[in-house]
Amino acid sequence: MKGIILAGGMGTRLYPLTRATSKQLLPVYNKPLIYYPLSVLMLAGIREILVISTPADLPVMKGLLGDGAELGISLRYAVQEAPNGIADAFVIGRDFGEGQPVCLVLGDNVFHGQDLVERLERASGLEAGATVFAIQVSNPALYGIVSFDERRRPLRIEEKPRNSASHWAVTGLYFYDARVYDFARTLRPSARGELEITDLNNLYLARGELRVERLSRGAAWFDAGSSDSLLAAGNYVQVLETRQGVMVSCLEEIAYRKGFIDRAGLARLAAGIPNSGLRKYLQDLLAEESAMEGVPGDL
């Protein structure tokens, strides 16, 4: 499976913060926002990733992320000339996809949860159909909402319904089989002139091929495209990291834990980082790993 990060848009809800930079480069506590969706793809075991952004922002994205080789992944880049909708990612990424299943994650989404990795790995094994991730929200009118029948099978997805019995919002994380590129080409722009991801999801739903992964009550999801949600995401990460002593969405650690790089590769990454909290965190991780080698196993 391949991955796509859609990191475009004008970031109008965050103006003037986005007047001179992409919203995906704004900080969520101690990391750029785009690190968080990238970490989701890596946690799912996905190593070939396409980053889509605006003509103005793409060079900065490349400067930040590079080709991914030091993390044991492959990053490529493509331009979205205009904000033509989320489903436009599959029109742009058709050649990149090469007929393989794909996971799309939005560049301003932050996910966290104790069972998230297991759910991501399960979804990345998809061969046919589609899987979307949903989470309960207090205000359905702000989101794309999925409703279910008595057997928890998805019935319909509605975009920002005024009155909805369901409180399950579809997040910006989608897994599709290889047909998605063809399906995306059949879509027609909505009234706002965009190729809607809801229309794409409803194509799979109409075929009985849409699975909804319902995130547990202990999971967290932030659509960090507004000032309030960006601040909330940063506060959430700050509390977790300072209280638990572990980093959320640390790309270097994820690459190591997933086996994308070995210990020597992690050590090289740590050595190349300026004196900072991240460098100390990785050095402490390496020291802990070395110390554990001398601890005997259970007898």
C-alpha positions, 0 to 999 in steps of 0.5 A: 500500500502507498500513502498520500498526504494532501497538504494543500489549501490556503489555510484561511481559517488560520489567517494571518498565521498562514499569510506567509507559510503553509498551515502544515508547517505551523507548530503543534507543540514541538513539531510541524503539523505535517509530522503528525499525518506523516507519522500515521502513514509510517505507523501503518507500515507505509513507506512510499508516500506522495506529498501534495501541496500548493506551488508556493508551499511545496519547495518548503515541504521538500526542504523540511522532509527531503526524500525520506531516505534517512527515515527508511521511507520514500517521499515524492512530491506533486503540486495541486494548482488550485484547491479542487477538493480532497478527492482531487488527490487521486487525480493528481496521484494516479501515476504515483499509485500505479494501481495499488491500494492507497491511504490518504491522510489530510495534512492538518489532521492529528491522531492519537490513541492506544489502539491506533497502531493496531487499527492502522495496520489492519486497515493497511492490509485492505485489498478490496473496498474502502475503510474510513475512520470515524470518531464521536463528536459533540457538534455533527453540523461541523463534519461529514457524518456517518450513520449506522443501522442496528448492526453498526453497518454504515447507512449514509454519509452526509456533509455537515448535516443540520439535524443528525441522529449520528455523532460519528464524524468521518476523519481525514484518514481514508484507505482505498483499493486500487479502483479509487483512481478510476472512481475519482475521475468519474466525480463531478465538482460540487456546488463549491467547485470541488471533488468531494471525498464524501461523494467518493466514499458514498460510491463505495458505500453504494456498492456495500464496500465501505468499512467504518473503523470507529475509534474508541472513546480513548482516542483523540482526533484534531482537525487542526485547521483553525486557531482553536483546534491547532491550540487544542492539539498542541496542548494535548501533545504537550500534556502527554509528552511532559507527563509520560516522557514519550514523544508523540509522532516522533518520526525518528523513533517510529522509523526505528520501532517499525524496522525502517532503520536500524540502531546505527541509523537512529544513532546517525539521525540523533548525531545530526540533530542540533542540541535540542530536546529531540536529540536528547530524547533519541540519545536517551532512547538509544541508551535505554535500548543498550542497557536493556540488552544486558538484562536477562529474560524471564527464566 
